[in-house]
């Protein structure tokens, strides 16, 4: 499983519209965009990584009060064993009317045979 597929499954089960990279079509009043940030190998003595650490930025866009949804997302992520590496309010986009809030998460996955 990958971090993107795991996040998509988590948010779809919660009935939150989510896409990767950019939201296509007409966006609803509240939606998520996933942006991959990093894929790193942990360092091992034999130079053969056993784990891949993936990090993704979850951008919440909301025309409503975003705080309740932000808190729900944080609870969901922690319950699903994601590590939250950063949370920040990006700002209000006056041209679209959306509040933009970002949550960066990381998770470790076993490497596949290289």
C-alpha positions, 0 to 999 in steps of 0.5 A: 500500500502507498501513502496516497492510496491509504489517504484516499481510502481514509478520506473517501470513507469519511465522505470528503472529496479528495484528489491528488495534485489539483482538484479537477472539475467544479470544486465543492465548498469543501475538499482536499488536495493531496500533494506528495512531498518526499519519499526517502529511505532510512539509512541502514548499515548494509545500505539496503533500505528496509523502509520507505518513509513517504510524506504528503501535504493534505490541503484542506480548502473550505468556504466555511469554518475550517476548524471543525473539519481540521480537527476531524482530519487530525483525529482520523490521521492519528487514529490511522497511525500517520505522523503529523509533521506540520499543520498551518493555516496558509490563508484565505484566498480572496479570489475563490473564497476558500480558507486553505489549511495544510497538514503534512503527514508521514508514514513508513512502509516496507520497501518492495524488492528493488 
